[in-house]
């Protein structure tokens, strides 16, 4: 008989996704039942002040297991990670956080017999040999970034813990995530967030990828929805566990700029590609997410223009 989620730990809770996921989980399960954690603190953050909070280094397995036991955790959303662009600047840090941290979460889940663990992957798991259009669920995984290497390795490690130890582990390959709440955090798709900030603040933006660079994107509300829908799915209905493709938008940098121009006439964008262009060129332009749609009912709610309107409205209030 399946056990219900009662007590949740979120790692990386101050990150782009973790911060908004924490808010939503506290609405669903009650603030006292959702323990947010990160390696740093922020006294002004609603995540820190809105419920139980802990400083946690996920590379320290004793700290992870102690916190899980002391707080009677039964479910972990493991969002702590070093992203692609930052990882290329510090590969060892990326490996230590993304791999050692993931292994520590999985081993703690095994030892403590947790109900469920959600460990996201990323489209960074793909590489230049992967078909770029409508990228299949099962395909060649040969990434060229250390971040991508850790994502592929993490998928395999999660599957091992499912098959070898029966741990309920689930994950989905996030596309680029666009959000108005948290500034970009060192990813290759940061331009898709920065462009909205600059549109409001300056009316112009210098983009670090080419105008025709097309990548899968997703608005944060859809990202949270996908994460929680997968977490709630019947485990027995899942043929995959750690690597579900999920799609929402496939847009170029120029498409985003044109959408903004509909709401801010005269908005100007110039394109000056840097080292992140090479990373973007190894990733898919669109995703086949038919398995996620079939097995746990995935379906996005937002298109490009509705997202742009919502982003700009929220940022105007914020900035």
VENRA-V295566 format. One record per residue. N is the residue number from 1. RES is the residue in one small letter. PSI is psi in degrees with one decimal (999 if undefined). BURIAL is I if it has 9 or more other ideal C-beta (glycine too) atoms within 8 Angstrom, else O. D_LAST is the distance of its C-alpha to the last C-alpha in Angstrom with 2 decimals. Layout:
BEGIN
<<N & RES & PSI & BURIAL & D_LAST> <N & RES & PSI & BURIAL & D_LAST>>
END
This chain:
BEGIN
<<1 & x & 131.9 & O & 48.81> <2 & x & 139.2 & O & 45.05> <3 & x & 145.1 & O & 43.32> <4 & x & 150.6 & O & 40.15> <5 & x & 130.8 & I & 36.91> <6 & x & -40.2 & O & 36.78> <7 & x & 119.1 & I & 34.92> <8 & x & 140.1 & I & 32.13> <9 & x & 132.8 & I & 30.87> <10 & x & 122.8 & I & 27.71> <11 & x & 156.7 & I & 27.62> <12 & x & 37.1 & I & 24.52> <13 & x & -11.3 & I & 22.49> <14 & x & 1.4 & I & 19.47> <15 & x & 179.9 & I & 19.33> <16 & x & -49.9 & I & 17.37> <17 & x & -42.5 & I & 19.99> <18 & x & -37.0 & I & 21.47> <19 & x & -41.7 & I & 18.49> <20 & x & -30.9 & I & 18.27> <21 & x & -39.8 & I & 22.05> <22 & x & -45.8 & I & 22.57> <23 & x & -45.7 & I & 20.77> <24 & x & -41.3 & I & 22.87> <25 & x & -35.4 & I & 26.06> <26 & x & -32.6 & I & 25.75> <27 & x & -40.0 & O & 25.55> <28 & x & -40.8 & O & 28.65> <29 & x & -2.6 & I & 30.75> <30 & x & 136.2 & O & 29.67> <31 & x & -38.9 & O & 27.52> <32 & x & -16.6 & O & 30.70> <33 & x & 4.6 & I & 31.91> <34 & x & 108.3 & I & 29.03> <35 & x & 114.5 & I & 29.00> <36 & x & 145.5 & I & 25.94> <37 & x & 155.1 & I & 26.63> <38 & x & 168.7 & I & 25.42> <39 & x & -15.0 & O & 26.89> <40 & x & 170.9 & O & 24.23> <41 & x & 167.4 & I & 22.52> <42 & x & 105.1 & O & 19.19> <43 & x & -15.4 & O & 19.77> <44 & x & -1.2 & O & 16.22> <45 & x & 137.9 & I & 16.33> <46 & x & -24.8 & O & 17.23> <47 & x & -45.0 & I & 19.67> <48 & x & -40.1 & I & 21.50> <49 & x & -8.9 & O & 21.55> <50 & x & 2.6 & I & 22.12> <51 & x & -171.0 & I & 25.62> <52 & x & 138.6 & I & 28.19> <53 & x & 143.8 & I & 26.92> <54 & x & 140.6 & I & 28.90> <55 & x & 129.7 & O & 28.66> <56 & x & 127.7 & I & 30.53> <57 & x & 109.6 & O & 31.72> <58 & x & -14.0 & I & 32.85> <59 & x & -4.7 & I & 35.32> <60 & x & 99.2 & I & 37.27> <61 & x & -31.2 & I & 39.37> <62 & x & -40.4 & O & 40.76> <63 & x & -40.5 & I & 37.35> <64 & x & -51.6 & I & 36.45> <65 & x & -37.2 & I & 39.77> <66 & x & -44.5 & O & 39.80> <67 & x & -42.0 & I & 36.42> <68 & x & -44.2 & I & 37.51> <69 & x & -46.1 & I & 40.79> <70 & x & -31.7 & O & 39.58> <71 & x & 2.4 & I & 36.89> <72 & x & 45.3 & O & 39.27> <73 & x & 138.2 & I & 36.88> <74 & x & -10.7 & I & 38.22> <75 & x & 137.3 & I & 35.33> <76 & x & 129.9 & I & 32.98> <77 & x & 105.3 & I & 29.89> <78 & x & 94.8 & I & 29.91> <79 & x & -4.6 & I & 26.48> <80 & x & 127.1 & I & 26.86> <81 & x & 154.2 & I & 27.26> <82 & x & 127.6 & I & 26.83> <83 & x & -179.0 & I & 25.49> <84 & x & -55.1 & I & 27.12> <85 & x & -42.4 & I & 25.79> <86 & x & -38.5 & I & 25.80> <87 & x & -35.7 & I & 29.19> <88 & x & -25.4 & I & 30.71> <89 & x & -26.0 & O & 29.92> <90 & x & 76.8 & O & 31.51> <91 & x & -37.7 & O & 33.88> <92 & x & -40.8 & O & 35.65> <93 & x & -42.5 & I & 32.56> <94 & x & -45.8 & I & 31.60> <95 & x & -46.9 & I & 35.15> <96 & x & -46.1 & I & 35.39> <97 & x & -48.5 & I & 32.21> <98 & x & -35.2 & I & 32.52> <99 & x & -53.4 & I & 36.30> <100 & x & -39.9 & I & 37.45> <101 & x & -44.5 & I & 34.59> <102 & x & -44.7 & I & 35.47> <103 & x & -39.9 & I & 39.17> <104 & x & -39.9 & I & 38.61> <105 & x & -45.9 & I & 36.77> <106 & x & -42.9 & I & 39.55> <107 & x & -38.4 & I & 42.34> <108 & x & -40.4 & I & 40.98> <109 & x & -40.5 & I & 40.69> <110 & x & -48.0 & I & 44.31> <111 & x & -36.5 & O & 45.64> <112 & x & 2.9 & I & 43.96> <113 & x & 52.7 & O & 44.60> <114 & x & 156.9 & I & 41.04> <115 & x & -43.3 & I & 40.48> <116 & x & 148.4 & I & 37.87> <117 & x & 129.9 & I & 35.70> <118 & x & 118.4 & I & 32.84> <119 & x & 99.4 & I & 32.25> <120 & x & 150.4 & I & 30.18> <121 & x & -155.2 & I & 31.27> <122 & x & 158.2 & I & 29.62> <123 & x & -10.9 & I & 30.54> <124 & x & -13.8 & I & 30.96> <125 & x & -20.6 & I & 34.37> <126 & x & 169.9 & I & 35.56> <127 & x & -173.6 & I & 36.83> <128 & x & -22.8 & O & 38.27> <129 & x & -11.8 & O & 41.47> <130 & x & 137.1 & I & 39.65> <131 & x & 127.5 & O & 39.82> <132 & x & -30.8 & O & 36.44> <133 & x & 128.0 & O & 36.71> <134 & x & 51.6 & O & 36.72> <135 & x & 124.7 & I & 37.04> <136 & x & 162.3 & O & 39.56> <137 & x & -48.9 & I & 39.27> <138 & x & 119.4 & O & 42.19> <139 & x & -175.8 & I & 42.17> <140 & x & 130.7 & O & 42.48> <141 & x & 93.0 & I & 40.12> <142 & x & 71.4 & O & 40.31> <143 & x & 158.2 & I & 36.84> <144 & x & 9.9 & O & 36.57> <145 & x & 154.4 & I & 33.80> <146 & x & -34.4 & I & 34.35> <147 & x & -47.7 & I & 31.47> <148 & x & -40.1 & I & 33.35> <149 & x & -42.7 & I & 36.59> <150 & x & -31.3 & I & 35.23> <151 & x & -44.0 & I & 34.00> <152 & x & -46.3 & I & 37.46> <153 & x & -38.5 & I & 39.19> <154 & x & -41.0 & I & 37.05> <155 & x & -47.0 & I & 37.98> <156 & x & -39.8 & O & 41.64> <157 & x & -42.2 & I & 41.47> <158 & x & -45.0 & I & 39.96> <159 & x & -36.7 & I & 42.66> <160 & x & -43.2 & O & 45.27> <161 & x & -29.2 & I & 44.27> <162 & x & -50.6 & I & 44.48> <163 & x & -39.7 & O & 47.88> <164 & x & -38.1 & O & 49.43> <165 & x & -5.6 & O & 48.24> <166 & x & 20.5 & O & 47.03> <167 & x & 134.9 & I & 43.52> <168 & x & 94.2 & I & 41.17> <169 & x & 136.0 & I & 38.53> <170 & x & 146.5 & I & 36.14> <171 & x & 155.7 & I & 33.63> <172 & x & 149.7 & I & 31.88> <173 & x & 101.3 & I & 30.85> <174 & x & 138.4 & I & 27.10> <175 & x & -165.8 & I & 25.97> <176 & x & 134.8 & I & 22.63> <177 & x & 130.2 & I & 19.93> <178 & x & 126.7 & I & 16.61> <179 & x & 148.1 & I & 13.89> <180 & x & -8.9 & I & 10.24> <181 & x & -37.1 & O & 10.80> <182 & x & 132.3 & O & 12.25> <183 & x & 159.2 & O & 11.98> <184 & x & 152.2 & O & 15.25> <185 & x & 31.6 & I & 18.31> <186 & x & 25.0 & I & 20.99> <187 & x & 162.7 & I & 22.18> <188 & x & -27.1 & I & 23.62> <189 & x & 14.1 & I & 21.44> <190 & x & -27.6 & I & 18.15> <191 & x & -32.0 & I & 17.92> <192 & x & -12.6 & I & 17.40> <193 & x & -46.1 & I & 14.03> <194 & x & -35.8 & I & 13.03> <195 & x & -34.0 & I & 13.88> <196 & x & -42.2 & I & 11.15> <197 & x & -47.7 & I & 8.39> <198 & x & -31.6 & I & 10.58> <199 & x & -40.8 & I & 11.26> <200 & x & -44.8 & I & 7.93> <201 & x & -38.3 & O & 7.73> <202 & x & -16.5 & O & 11.53> <203 & x & 9.4 & I & 13.40> <204 & x & 159.3 & I & 15.64> <205 & x & 140.1 & I & 16.29> <206 & x & 113.0 & O & 19.34> <207 & x & 137.3 & I & 20.44> <208 & x & 7.8 & I & 22.80> <209 & x & 165.5 & I & 24.98> <210 & x & 157.7 & O & 27.08> <211 & x & -37.4 & I & 26.14> <212 & x & 12.2 & O & 28.81> <213 & x & 111.9 & I & 27.88> <214 & x & 127.7 & I & 28.05> <215 & x & 154.0 & I & 27.10> <216 & x & 134.1 & I & 26.87> <217 & x & 164.8 & I & 23.36> <218 & x & 136.6 & I & 22.23> <219 & x & 145.4 & I & 19.24> <220 & x & -43.0 & I & 18.55> <221 & x & -37.0 & O & 20.11> <222 & x & -35.1 & I & 23.18> <223 & x & -46.4 & I & 23.22> <224 & x & -42.0 & I & 23.39> <225 & x & -47.9 & I & 25.93> <226 & x & -43.2 & I & 28.07> <227 & x & -46.2 & I & 28.13> <228 & x & -33.9 & I & 29.23> <229 & x & -42.8 & I & 31.61> <230 & x & -39.7 & I & 33.37> <231 & x & -31.9 & I & 33.50> <232 & x & -9.6 & O & 35.15> <233 & x & 154.8 & I & 37.60> <234 & x & 118.0 & O & 41.33> <235 & x & -34.7 & O & 42.20> <236 & x & -17.2 & O & 45.60> <237 & x & -3.1 & O & 44.13> <238 & x & 120.0 & I & 42.28> <239 & x & -23.0 & O & 44.21> <240 & x & 167.6 & I & 41.49> <241 & x & -48.4 & I & 39.54> <242 & x & 1.9 & I & 37.15> <243 & x & 36.2 & I & 36.29> <244 & x & 125.7 & I & 35.35> <245 & x & 136.8 & I & 33.76> <246 & x & 132.6 & I & 30.84> <247 & x & 162.6 & I & 29.36> <248 & x & -64.4 & I & 26.89> <249 & x & 141.4 & I & 25.75> <250 & x & 103.6 & I & 27.50> <251 & x & 152.0 & I & 25.52> <252 & x & 165.3 & I & 25.49> <253 & x & -37.4 & I & 22.66> <254 & x & -35.3 & I & 23.75> <255 & x & -43.2 & I & 23.59> <256 & x & -43.4 & I & 19.89> <257 & x & -42.6 & I & 19.34> <258 & x & -37.2 & O & 21.59> <259 & x & -41.8 & I & 19.90> <260 & x & -38.4 & I & 16.52> <261 & x & -23.1 & I & 18.66> <262 & x & -27.3 & O & 19.91> <263 & x & -23.4 & O & 16.63> <264 & x & 83.5 & I & 15.49> <265 & x & 139.1 & O & 18.91> <266 & x & -2.2 & O & 19.53> <267 & x & 131.5 & I & 17.21> <268 & x & 138.1 & O & 19.24> <269 & x & 132.5 & I & 20.02> <270 & x & 156.3 & O & 22.67> <271 & x & 117.2 & I & 24.38> <272 & x & 83.7 & O & 25.63> <273 & x & 140.2 & O & 26.94> <274 & x & -158.5 & O & 27.37> <275 & x & -22.1 & O & 29.18> <276 & x & -20.3 & I & 26.92> <277 & x & -39.7 & I & 28.51> <278 & x & -35.2 & O & 31.79> <279 & x & -46.9 & I & 30.40> <280 & x & -33.6 & I & 28.87> <281 & x & -14.5 & O & 32.27> <282 & x & -1.4 & I & 33.99> <283 & x & 162.0 & I & 31.97> <284 & x & 157.4 & I & 32.69> <285 & x & -21.9 & I & 31.42> <286 & x & 159.9 & I & 32.08> <287 & x & 137.1 & I & 33.27> <288 & x & 107.2 & I & 36.23> <289 & x & 28.6 & I & 35.13> <290 & x & -31.2 & O & 38.17> <291 & x & -42.8 & I & 39.35> <292 & x & -38.6 & I & 36.22> <293 & x & -37.3 & I & 36.47> <294 & x & -45.8 & O & 40.17> <295 & x & -28.2 & I & 40.24> <296 & x & 21.8 & I & 37.25> <297 & x & 27.6 & O & 36.02> <298 & x & 135.3 & I & 32.83> <299 & x & 122.8 & O & 31.08> <300 & x & 156.9 & I & 27.44> <301 & x & -20.0 & O & 25.67> <302 & x & 138.4 & I & 22.99> <303 & x & -178.5 & O & 23.64> <304 & x & -50.5 & I & 21.55> <305 & x & -37.0 & O & 20.54> <306 & x & -36.9 & O & 19.87> <307 & x & -45.5 & I & 17.64> <308 & x & -45.1 & I & 15.75> <309 & x & -43.9 & I & 15.36> <310 & x & -43.6 & I & 14.12> <311 & x & -49.5 & I & 11.69> <312 & x & -39.8 & I & 10.12> <313 & x & -45.2 & O & 10.18> <314 & x & -39.6 & I & 8.60> <315 & x & -34.0 & I & 5.68> <316 & x & -41.9 & O & 5.41> <317 & x & -37.0 & O & 5.82> <318 & x & -41.4 & O & 3.81> <319 & x & 999 & O & 0.00>>
END
